[in-house]
Amino acid sequence: MVDEMTRGTSIPEHRRYSQRLAHLERQNFSAQKAHQPIGSKVVGIKQHRRNSSKKRISALMWLFGIILLVMIYIILPISKITNITISGNNELTDKEVENASTIRPGRLIWTAWLGQNHLEHEAKITNPQVKTLEVSLRGPQSVHIAITENRLLGEAQVGKQKYAVLSNGQLQLTTAQNTNIDFQGFENHRQQLEILGQQLGKLKPVIYHGISSIKYQPTKESPHQVILYMKDGNTVKATLTNVGDKMKYYPSILTKMKGQGVIDLRVGAYSYDYGEKSK
């Protein structure tokens, strides 16, 4: 009887112990399961950091390598300009274009090509006769300079200085002998001279090359009057502010004239021979 009672109480205790042991095992398994992903994440983070470090080191090595190659290239003679060709200059000499552009043999070729906007700006300041300037590469050590010019119209006396008059209206100090238009009467009228230069810049060379001299001769009736003395013997009366627009028709007017005379472009356009009265 006693043995049966002892077995009856031992069985529940054994079950409770088994249940408790099973519960502890489940807790331990859950804990291990919970901690395992954290460890994997740590390993992944470390691996990512190692990969990032390798990439940074590789990028720095490439950067320093490129810098080293550039420095070596700059030192080598192959980086310097040895040959310069120029086009578009009709009045300026090649030497004048080189001096204005500051592109000379021995200069780093890439600074000339990459900095051409700055070079064009400086060239216009150095020599106002430069209208546009473009630099192109023609080889590892060769560059080509293409320019357009503000044409030289002639010269005028303004104050005590002698100026070259350009087709964009700019005035440039000069000491050269004039072989083009002789501008007269502008000693105290610089602004009017600049306007006249802009007007004449609209004309084709064949027309303004036919002008011998221009005299600024304002009157009460024509406050902006200019007189053009042509190389063909004709005289043209015009208005300063639109002479470029009206002189475009000069060749066609000549075909209707019987001989040398006066062409009046101030109001409309008509002509009469010398010795005749104005119509």
C-alpha positions as CSV (number, residue, x, y, z in Angstrom):
1,M,0.0,0.0,0.0
2,V,2.8,2.3,0.9
3,D,4.7,1.5,-2.3
4,E,1.6,2.2,-4.4
5,M,1.2,5.6,-2.7
6,T,4.9,6.4,-3.3
7,R,4.7,5.6,-6.9
8,G,1.5,7.6,-7.2
9,T,3.3,10.8,-6.0
10,S,6.5,10.1,-7.9
11,I,4.9,9.9,-11.3
12,P,3.4,13.5,-11.2
13,E,6.8,14.9,-10.0
14,H,8.6,13.1,-12.8
15,R,6.1,14.5,-15.3
16,R,6.6,18.0,-13.9
17,Y,10.3,17.6,-14.1
18,S,10.1,16.4,-17.7
19,Q,7.7,19.3,-18.6
20,R,10.0,21.8,-16.9
21,L,13.1,20.4,-18.7
22,A,11.2,20.5,-22.1
23,H,10.2,24.1,-21.3
24,L,13.8,25.1,-20.6
25,E,15.0,23.4,-23.8
26,R,12.4,25.3,-25.8
27,Q,13.5,28.6,-24.2
28,N,17.2,27.8,-25.0
29,F,16.3,26.9,-28.6
30,S,14.3,30.2,-28.9
31,A,17.2,32.2,-27.5
32,Q,19.6,30.6,-29.9
33,K,17.3,31.2,-32.8
34,A,16.8,34.8,-31.7
35,H,20.6,35.5,-31.4
36,Q,21.7,33.8,-34.6
37,P,20.5,36.5,-37.1
38,I,22.2,39.2,-35.1
39,G,25.5,37.5,-35.4
40,S,24.9,37.1,-39.2
41,K,24.1,40.8,-39.5
42,V,27.3,41.7,-37.7
43,V,29.3,39.5,-40.1
44,G,27.5,41.1,-43.0
45,I,28.3,44.6,-41.8
46,K,31.9,43.8,-41.3
47,Q,32.1,42.3,-44.8
48,H,30.4,45.4,-46.3
49,R,32.9,47.7,-44.5
50,R,35.8,45.7,-45.9
51,N,34.3,45.9,-49.4
52,S,33.8,49.7,-49.0
53,S,37.3,50.1,-47.8
54,K,38.7,48.2,-50.8
55,K,36.6,50.4,-53.2
56,R,37.8,53.6,-51.5
57,I,41.4,52.5,-51.7
58,S,41.0,51.5,-55.4
59,A,39.4,54.8,-56.2
60,L,42.2,56.7,-54.5
61,M,44.8,54.6,-56.4
62,W,43.1,55.5,-59.7
63,L,42.9,59.2,-58.7
64,F,46.6,59.4,-57.8
65,G,47.5,57.4,-60.9
66,I,45.7,59.8,-63.2
67,I,47.3,62.8,-61.4
68,L,50.7,61.2,-61.8
69,L,50.0,60.6,-65.5
70,V,48.9,64.2,-66.0
71,M,52.0,65.6,-64.3
72,I,54.2,63.4,-66.5
73,Y,52.4,64.5,-69.6
74,I,52.8,68.2,-68.7
75,I,56.6,67.7,-68.3
76,L,56.9,65.9,-71.6
77,P,57.5,68.0,-74.8
78,I,54.5,66.3,-76.5
79,S,52.2,68.5,-74.4
80,K,53.6,71.7,-75.9
81,I,52.4,73.5,-79.1
82,T,54.9,73.3,-82.0
83,N,52.8,74.2,-85.0
84,I,50.2,77.0,-85.4
85,T,48.1,77.7,-88.5
86,I,45.8,80.7,-88.9
87,S,42.9,81.5,-91.2
88,G,40.3,84.3,-91.7
89,N,42.8,87.1,-91.3
90,N,42.8,89.5,-94.3
91,E,44.1,92.7,-92.7
92,L,45.8,91.3,-89.6
93,T,49.1,89.5,-90.0
94,D,49.7,86.0,-88.6
95,K,52.0,87.5,-86.0
96,E,49.3,90.0,-84.9
97,V,46.8,87.2,-84.5
98,E,49.3,85.2,-82.4
99,N,50.1,88.2,-80.2
100,A,46.4,88.9,-79.7
101,S,45.6,85.3,-78.9
102,T,48.7,84.7,-76.7
103,I,48.9,81.3,-78.5
104,R,52.6,80.7,-79.3
105,P,54.9,77.7,-79.7
106,G,55.8,76.2,-76.3
107,R,52.4,76.8,-74.7
108,L,50.5,73.8,-73.3
109,I,48.2,72.7,-76.1
110,W,45.2,71.8,-73.8
111,T,45.2,75.2,-72.1
112,A,44.8,76.8,-75.5
113,W,41.9,74.6,-76.5
114,L,40.0,74.4,-73.2
115,G,40.5,78.1,-72.5
116,Q,39.5,79.5,-75.9
117,N,36.6,81.6,-74.5
118,H,39.0,83.4,-72.3
119,L,41.5,83.7,-75.1
120,E,38.9,85.2,-77.4
121,H,37.9,87.8,-74.8
122,E,41.5,88.8,-74.2
123,A,42.3,88.9,-77.9
124,K,39.4,91.4,-78.5
125,I,40.8,93.6,-75.7
126,T,44.3,93.4,-77.0
127,N,43.4,94.0,-80.6
128,P,39.8,95.3,-81.3
129,Q,40.2,94.3,-84.9
130,V,39.6,90.7,-83.8
131,K,35.9,90.0,-84.1
132,T,35.8,86.2,-83.3
133,L,38.5,83.7,-82.5
134,E,38.2,79.9,-82.4
135,V,40.9,77.4,-81.6
136,S,40.8,73.7,-82.8
137,L,43.3,70.9,-82.5
138,R,44.9,69.6,-85.7
139,G,47.3,67.1,-84.1
140,P,49.0,66.2,-80.8
141,Q,51.1,69.4,-81.0
142,S,49.3,71.4,-83.7
143,V,46.5,74.0,-83.3
144,H,44.5,76.0,-85.8
145,I,43.2,79.6,-85.1
146,A,40.2,80.7,-87.1
147,I,39.3,84.4,-86.8
148,T,36.9,86.9,-88.3
149,E,37.9,90.6,-88.4
150,N,36.3,93.9,-87.7
151,R,37.3,95.5,-91.0
152,L,39.6,98.6,-91.0
153,L,37.6,101.4,-92.7
154,G,40.1,104.3,-92.4
155,E,41.4,106.8,-89.8
156,A,40.3,110.0,-88.2
157,Q,41.6,112.7,-85.9
158,V,39.8,112.9,-82.6
159,G,41.2,115.5,-80.3
160,K,44.9,115.2,-80.5
161,Q,44.9,111.5,-81.2
162,K,44.7,109.6,-84.5
163,Y,42.4,106.6,-84.5
164,A,41.7,103.7,-86.9
165,V,38.0,103.4,-87.5
166,L,36.7,99.8,-87.4
167,S,33.6,98.4,-89.0
168,N,31.9,97.8,-85.6
169,G,32.3,101.4,-84.7
170,Q,35.2,100.9,-82.4
171,L,38.2,103.4,-82.5
172,Q,41.7,102.1,-82.1
173,L,44.7,104.3,-81.6
174,T,47.1,104.0,-84.5
175,T,50.3,105.4,-86.0
176,A,50.0,103.5,-89.3
177,Q,49.7,105.4,-92.6
178,N,46.1,105.5,-93.7
179,T,45.3,103.9,-97.1
180,N,41.5,103.8,-96.7
181,I,38.8,106.3,-95.9
182,D,39.9,109.7,-94.6
183,F,37.4,110.8,-92.0
184,Q,37.3,114.6,-91.6
185,G,35.5,117.0,-89.3
186,F,35.2,114.5,-86.3
187,E,37.8,116.2,-84.0
188,N,35.1,116.9,-81.4
189,H,32.5,114.3,-82.5
190,R,33.7,110.9,-81.3
191,Q,30.2,109.5,-80.8
192,Q,29.2,110.5,-84.3
193,L,32.3,108.8,-85.7
194,E,31.5,105.6,-83.9
195,I,27.9,105.6,-85.3
196,L,29.3,106.2,-88.8
197,G,31.7,103.3,-88.4
198,Q,28.8,101.0,-87.5
199,Q,26.8,102.2,-90.5
200,L,29.7,101.6,-92.9
201,G,30.2,98.2,-91.4
202,K,26.9,97.2,-93.0
203,L,28.3,97.7,-96.5
204,K,30.1,95.3,-98.8
205,P,33.8,95.9,-99.1
206,V,33.4,96.8,-102.8
207,I,31.3,99.8,-101.8
208,Y,33.2,101.2,-98.9
209,H,36.5,100.6,-100.7
210,G,35.2,103.1,-103.3
211,I,35.0,105.9,-100.7
212,S,38.0,108.3,-100.7
213,S,37.0,110.5,-97.8
214,I,34.0,111.4,-95.6
215,K,33.4,114.8,-94.1
216,Y,31.0,115.4,-91.2
217,Q,29.2,118.6,-92.2
218,P,26.0,119.2,-90.2
219,T,23.7,122.1,-91.1
220,K,20.6,123.5,-89.6
221,E,18.4,121.7,-92.1
222,S,20.5,118.5,-91.9
223,P,22.1,118.2,-88.4
224,H,23.6,114.8,-89.2
225,Q,24.8,115.4,-92.7
226,V,27.9,113.6,-94.0
227,I,29.5,114.2,-97.4
228,L,31.1,111.2,-99.1
229,Y,33.7,111.8,-101.8
230,M,33.9,108.7,-104.0
231,K,36.9,107.5,-105.9
232,D,34.9,107.4,-109.1
233,G,34.4,111.2,-108.9
234,N,30.9,111.3,-107.5
235,T,29.8,113.1,-104.3
236,V,27.2,111.6,-102.0
237,K,25.1,113.6,-99.5
238,A,23.8,111.4,-96.7
239,T,22.6,111.2,-93.2
240,L,25.0,109.9,-90.5
241,T,22.4,107.6,-88.9
242,N,21.3,105.7,-92.0
243,V,24.1,106.1,-94.6
244,G,25.0,102.4,-94.4
245,D,21.4,101.4,-95.2
246,K,21.1,103.8,-98.2
247,M,24.6,103.3,-99.7
248,K,23.7,99.7,-100.4
249,Y,21.8,101.1,-103.5
250,Y,24.8,103.1,-104.7
251,P,25.8,100.6,-107.5
252,S,22.2,100.6,-109.0
253,I,22.0,104.4,-108.8
254,L,25.2,104.7,-110.8
255,T,23.6,102.8,-113.7
256,K,21.1,105.6,-114.1
257,M,23.6,108.4,-114.1
258,K,24.9,109.9,-117.4
259,G,28.1,111.2,-115.9
260,Q,29.7,112.2,-112.6
261,G,27.6,114.2,-110.3
262,V,25.9,114.4,-106.9
263,I,23.8,111.7,-105.3
264,D,21.5,112.9,-102.5
265,L,20.4,110.2,-100.1
266,R,19.2,112.4,-97.2
267,V,15.6,112.3,-98.2
268,G,14.7,109.6,-100.7
269,A,17.4,109.1,-103.3
270,Y,18.1,111.1,-106.4
271,S,21.0,112.4,-108.4
272,Y,22.1,115.2,-110.7
273,D,25.2,116.0,-112.7
274,Y,27.7,118.5,-111.6
275,G,26.7,122.0,-112.8
276,E,23.0,121.2,-112.6
277,K,20.8,122.6,-109.9
278,S,19.4,120.3,-107.3
279,K,16.0,119.1,-108.2
